Amino acid sequence: MQPTPMKVLLVDDDQGDFEMIRVMLAQAEHGQFRVDWVATYEEALDAFEKEEHDVYFIDYFLEDRTGLDLLREAQRRGL
């Protein structure tokens, strides 16, 4: 029986970073990962509401806001 992959969400406006992290996690010796990607602050909040991921990697610079702004907004919304 295959272990359930850890569901990772990457919040980053650079698709190249997504590809790099996806490849790095695919090469991990221990564990399996399913990596999803959103590129915007708003998409991230929508994904947080769905509660489908185990781990969130959040870039600090997101267009005109920061990853900290995103975390504060998620907390404010009770996500």
Contacts in CASP RR format, 6 or more apart in sequence:
PFRMAT RR
TARGET T0000
AUTHOR 0000-0000-0000
METHOD contacts of the structure
MODEL  1
MQPTPMKVLLVDDDQGDFEMIRVMLAQAEHGQFRVDWVATYEEALDAFEK
EEHDVYFIDYFLEDRTGLDLLREAQRRGL
2 32 0 8 1.000
3 31 0 8 1.000
3 32 0 8 1.000
4 32 0 8 1.000
5 31 0 8 1.000
5 32 0 8 1.000
5 33 0 8 1.000
5 34 0 8 1.000
6 31 0 8 1.000
6 32 0 8 1.000
6 33 0 8 1.000
6 34 0 8 1.000
6 54 0 8 1.000
6 55 0 8 1.000
7 33 0 8 1.000
7 34 0 8 1.000
7 36 0 8 1.000
7 52 0 8 1.000
7 53 0 8 1.000
7 54 0 8 1.000
7 55 0 8 1.000
8 21 0 8 1.000
8 25 0 8 1.000
8 33 0 8 1.000
8 34 0 8 1.000
8 35 0 8 1.000
8 36 0 8 1.000
8 53 0 8 1.000
8 54 0 8 1.000
8 55 0 8 1.000
8 56 0 8 1.000
8 57 0 8 1.000
9 35 0 8 1.000
9 36 0 8 1.000
9 37 0 8 1.000
9 38 0 8 1.000
9 44 0 8 1.000
9 47 0 8 1.000
9 52 0 8 1.000
9 53 0 8 1.000
9 55 0 8 1.000
9 56 0 8 1.000
9 57 0 8 1.000
10 17 0 8 1.000
10 18 0 8 1.000
10 21 0 8 1.000
10 22 0 8 1.000
10 35 0 8 1.000
10 36 0 8 1.000
10 37 0 8 1.000
10 38 0 8 1.000
10 57 0 8 1.000
10 59 0 8 1.000
11 37 0 8 1.000
11 38 0 8 1.000
11 39 0 8 1.000
11 43 0 8 1.000
11 44 0 8 1.000
11 47 0 8 1.000
11 56 0 8 1.000
11 57 0 8 1.000
11 58 0 8 1.000
11 59 0 8 1.000
11 62 0 8 1.000
11 67 0 8 1.000
11 70 0 8 1.000
12 18 0 8 1.000
12 37 0 8 1.000
12 39 0 8 1.000
12 57 0 8 1.000
12 58 0 8 1.000
12 59 0 8 1.000
12 62 0 8 1.000
13 39 0 8 1.000
13 40 0 8 1.000
13 59 0 8 1.000
13 61 0 8 1.000
13 62 0 8 1.000
13 63 0 8 1.000
14 59 0 8 1.000
15 37 0 8 1.000
15 39 0 8 1.000
17 59 0 8 1.000
18 35 0 8 1.000
18 37 0 8 1.000
21 35 0 8 1.000
21 57 0 8 1.000
22 35 0 8 1.000
22 37 0 8 1.000
25 33 0 8 1.000
25 35 0 8 1.000
26 33 0 8 1.000
36 47 0 8 1.000
36 52 0 8 1.000
36 53 0 8 1.000
38 44 0 8 1.000
38 46 0 8 1.000
38 47 0 8 1.000
40 62 0 8 1.000
40 63 0 8 1.000
41 62 0 8 1.000
41 63 0 8 1.000
41 65 0 8 1.000
41 69 0 8 1.000
41 70 0 8 1.000
41 73 0 8 1.000
44 58 0 8 1.000
44 62 0 8 1.000
44 70 0 8 1.000
45 70 0 8 1.000
45 73 0 8 1.000
45 74 0 8 1.000
45 77 0 8 1.000
45 79 0 8 1.000
47 53 0 8 1.000
48 56 0 8 1.000
48 74 0 8 1.000
48 79 0 8 1.000
49 77 0 8 1.000
49 79 0 8 1.000
51 79 0 8 1.000
58 67 0 8 1.000
58 70 0 8 1.000
58 71 0 8 1.000
59 67 0 8 1.000
60 66 0 8 1.000
60 67 0 8 1.000
60 68 0 8 1.000
61 67 0 8 1.000
62 69 0 8 1.000
62 70 0 8 1.000
END
